[in-house]
């Protein structure tokens, strides 16, 4: 579904705008803002940037309280906001999408159920109508309904070959990284911790599920090697 209400085909190839440097970039993962939820007026979701040869993607833009921090991270990378061509809203909520207006050229991906929560305007947006959607060959969006009302999760499949990776991302070669939004609040959330305990007890016996779509938090954590939660630092599923 597009801004004018027309349905759009969502397939593995797009629709994603191509930048001038299409095909020249290496995969990269950067934390722009680390999420926090302390009730101190500075609360914000995590905000993460990923780059592949075909897309520069920001997953969640955080709260207004994190605006200066977000802009500082982008400035330190010498990254113009105009270069971000994809934006993912894991959930439409002031803690998660308070700075969407910064990314003027981004095609915003959001769940169909939240389409009407974004007011009409110049922002281009696309509704994810299926359980999953490939942004490109490295980036897959999943609709995870656990816990209700659910949210989008981005899975980044990092290539194994070092020549495809930026220097800062070499440590993640061959890993699957989940950028979870509120589906996984933090490693220390009681329900998440219980799932992690079960997965970690199996240790090396764990095998990744290659399911077409992920149904719940247990399957999400089982599938991923590393998780970037809504609030708190990234963590390894099995340390």
N, C-alpha and C positions, 0 to 999 in steps of 0.2 A: 504494500500500500504506500502511495506517495503522498506528498503534501496536499495535492488536490483531491485525494480520496481514491485515486486510481490504483488498482492492484499492480504490483511489479513482480516479475519473475525473479525468484531467489534461487540462483544456482551457484555452483562452485566457482564460477568465474567472476561474479560481481553481483550487482553493478557497483563498481568502485572506481572513482576517478583516478586517472593515472597522472602522476606528477612529471615534471620535466626530467627528473633524474630516474625515471622508470627503468628498472633493470640493473641499476648501478649500485644499489645499497646492499649492505649485509644485515643479517638479522640482529636485532638489538632489543634489550629489555632494560628499562630504566624506571626506578621508583621516583615519581615526581613529588608526591606527598605521602607520608606514612600515616595511615588512619589512626584516629584516637577518639575515644568516647569516654571522657572523664567528667562531663557535666560542668566544665569550667568556662564555657563560652567559646572555647577554641575547638570544639568537636568538629570532626570532618571524617569522611570516608577516605580510604586510600585513593590515590590517583596515580595511574601507571601509564607509561608510554611504551609502545612496542613498534618496532620498524621491521619491515620485510622488504624484499625487492619491489613490491607493488603497492605498499601501503604504509602510511604513518598514522598510527592509531592511538588515541587517548581513551583509556577505559576509566570512566567516571572523572568528574572535574572537581569533586570535593565541595565543601561548603564555602560560603562567602568569607567565613573566618580564615580560610586557608588561601585566599586569593593572592595575597602578597607572596606567600611561600611558593605557590604554584608558579607564579610569574618569575620568581627568582630562580627556580629550577630550570625553567625554559631558557631564561637569559644565560644561565651558566653553561648551557649546552649550545648556546648560539643558535637556537632553533626558533624560527619565526612561526607564530601561531598560524600564519597563512599556509604553512607547509603541511599542517595536520589535515589529512583528507578524509579521515574516518573517526567517528566518535561513537563510543558505546556507553549507553546508560544502563548499568546493571539494574537500577531501580530509579524511578522518578521520585525524588525525595530531596528536600533542601540540603541534607547532608551529603548527597551523592551527585547532584547535578546543579549545584549553585553557581558554577562558573561556566556554564555551557556557552554563554554569549561571547566568550573570549575567542572561540574557534570558529571563525567566520566562514571558512570554506569547507568545513567538515560535514559529511553526510552522516547524520545521527541515526544509529541503530537502537531501537527500543522494542519492547514487547508490544504486541497488538493490543493487549489489555490496557496499556498505559498511553495509547495514542492520544486520547483526548485530554491528557494531563499536560501536554505541551501546547501552549496557545498558538493559534495561527500566526504566521509571520514569515520573514524571509528565510528562516532556517529550513534547510532541506532535511527530510527525515524519511526513514523507511521502517515499516513495521515487520517484525519477525513473526510470521504467521505459523511456522512449523516448529517442531521440537528442536531442530538444529539447522544451522546455516553456515556454510563456509564463506569467510571473507576472502581468503586466498588459500593456497595449498598448505600454509603454516598455521592459519588462524581459523578456529571453529567456534561459533557461538552455540551454546546450549541453553534451552529454557529448562530450568530446574525448579520444580514446584514444591520442593521441600526446603524449608518450611513455607507454608502458605503465607502470603499469596504468590510466592515464587519470585524469581528474578533471572536475568541473563547471567551466564558465566562465559568467560572467554578462555578457551584452551589454546595455548601456544605450543606447537610441536617444534622443538628446536632441532635443527639438522645436526648430524654427527660430524660432518666434514668441517674442519676449522676454517677453510677458505670461505665458507658461507656465513661466518660469524664475525661480529665486531669483537675487538679485544676484550671489552668488558663482559661479553656474553660467553666467552670460551668455557667458563666454569659450568655452564648449563648444557653443554653439547650432549645431544641425544636424550634430553629430558623433556617431560611434558609438564608445563607450568599452568596451573589454574588460577585465573584472576576472578575471584569468586563473588565479589559484591556481598550483600548481606546473607547469602546462603551459608557462608562460613564467617561468623563474626570475628573470631580470633582462635588461636590455638588453645587458649585457656578457657574458652566457653565450655561450660559443663557438658552439654550434649555433644559438642565437637570432640572434647577430650575423651569422652567415653568411646566414641567411634575410633579415634586414633589409638587408644589403648588396645582395642580389638585387632586393628590392622597391624599394629606394631608387634603384638604377640606372635603373629605369624611370621614376621620378619622376612627373611629371604625366600620363604615359601610363597610369598605373595606373587601373583601373576596379574598383569594388567588385563582388565576386561576390554575387549575390542567392540563393545556394544555400539550399535548405530546411534543410540542416544542414551544419555545418563538420566536416571529417574529420581535419584535422591542423593543426599549428602554422603551416604556410605559409598555409593558407586563413584561419586565424584572424587572423594579422597582416595579410594582404591585405585582409581585410574591415574591420578596425578603423582608426580615425584615431588613437586614443590608447589606450595600454595601461597598466594597473596590474598590475605583475608580483608574484610571490610575495615577492621580496626586492629592495628598492631602490625608487627613486622612479619615479613614472609617467613615461612618455615618449611622444613623438609617433612614429608609425610612419615618417612622412616629415617630417623637421624643417622 
